[in-house]
Amino acid sequence: MNTKKDFSGMLRMGNIIVYGFAICIIVCIVLISNIKNSEIFTLSATSNPQQVNQPDTSSSAQISRNEPGSLIQMQADSSVNIVTEAAVKLGVLSSVSRINQVATFLTANNQTGVFIFKPQSQPDKHIFSTSFELIRNDNSTLYASASFFPNQDAVYDTVEYVNQSCEELEKTTFKNLKRVGLIKKNIVVLDSGKVKVFLMPAGSGTVVIKKEVIQ
């Protein structure tokens, strides 16, 4: 009996077993990771951006993939943000948490209608854009738009008319903001940190635009 040869064979066999076991562990880790990611991306968030739950398919957010856009009416006390639910039904999954975060922020305590620009193909790989009509408790109307990208970046704007001049607003409502200057001739830019405020003269009043880019 060649003891040295037998020992070498056993050593090779042991190495094969160890390598095989390591590969199995790696495969299991990858599979578990993929399952977790899939769960995150296929769930609709509730009013809490950090919490995700499966959307109620019986909701009023009826979306057709074949139409270029859809109008949706939302209730102020809706338990699930309909914009988030509509995004999930359209297949917009990678940015669903960001959609819920921004849509919930914009629609909070407002009567809301939203127009959704639906992606025509591969919805999870393209921009998802929305336009809102927001009606406050004092019955004033605010326009807002928000767009979302597959990498979780987002941008939103709010637009409203105020019956005061740009100069008056700078001295009162926005007196604590830093004046950046004029974009060209008439539109004033104010810096509020992440949010930028644009004041555009409109007759005797001002169109106030607020914009934030989220990355």
Helices and strands as residue ranges (DSSP letters): H 3-41, E 44-45, E 52-53, E 69-74, H 82-90, H 96-107, E 111-117, G 123-125, E 128-135, E 141-148, E 154-162, H 166-171, E 178-182, E 188-192, E 195-202, E 205-214
